[in-house]
């Protein structure tokens, strides 16, 4: 094993051991944290792959700065999928409909059931991994367009299954678009954190501003429409997320992940690259993670947050270390 994957591998193993202890001591909190971690880990790689496919259709030099988040995308998608798979250990602890009696009426009987949920998620992840592998192989424009259509459907299904369905009776038709925009923003945040060159920095910064404003706009307009609608199920969803520490979580997401990076990105010196652009990228990633945590709002609170941090660390470390570990035997055989 080369030195490069040693630290991620050790960190991943340590996080996996701590997460396993969480599943033994508090299985419901661990399942909820793993679901949040899976959604967070999938943000940047899926956003990066979608941007690469868009760039293949539109052309332009702005895609050069996206190489960093897209390079390990298949492995990070796999790692995020494994985090979601851990939820199967206590599915009823995350989804209220999974704990409902088998004869529950309505959509729960035909769509929201454990076998179909896991099957849909597995097929979507397999398609995303194929999309990520193809993105680095200069796909044709037709293939890029077809994969973007698949991505639009897949991200809507994932948002419905893993975020919207957490609240009984709640519906949100903008959830897929909001999640897709958040994924693009996270990918641009990773690109900024990686330090693009001087030519790519203005493009990355401009796209970050657009994606950031898109996420804020979608979130605010959704709230505004639901507030005007004054429907009990939709009102209860927001009431749940303004109780206790949840209000602090969304305020932190807005300040750290929106206001602060937007202020930095409005500076010409930031858009030209350098440390300030990296800081803006890091803030966007922190804010994106907080936003996803707030959207999913696990009822186990602190312990779910701890499990989410451990599962995210484990999944990211796994996604970083796996490519080098897989290639190591091949290099040894050639040597």
MOURTA-V65731 format. One record per helix or strand of 2 or more residues. SS is the DSSP state (alpha for helix, beta for strand). FROM is the first residue (numbers start at 1). LEN is the number of residues. If there is no record, write none. Layout:
[[SS	FROM	LEN] [SS	FROM	LEN]]
//
This chain:
[[alpha	6	20] [alpha	27	32] [alpha	61	11] [alpha	73	21] [alpha	96	4] [alpha	107	4] [alpha	114	22] [alpha	141	22] [alpha	164	3] [alpha	175	20] [alpha	198	32] [alpha	232	9] [alpha	246	20] [alpha	268	4] [alpha	275	22] [alpha	302	33]]
//
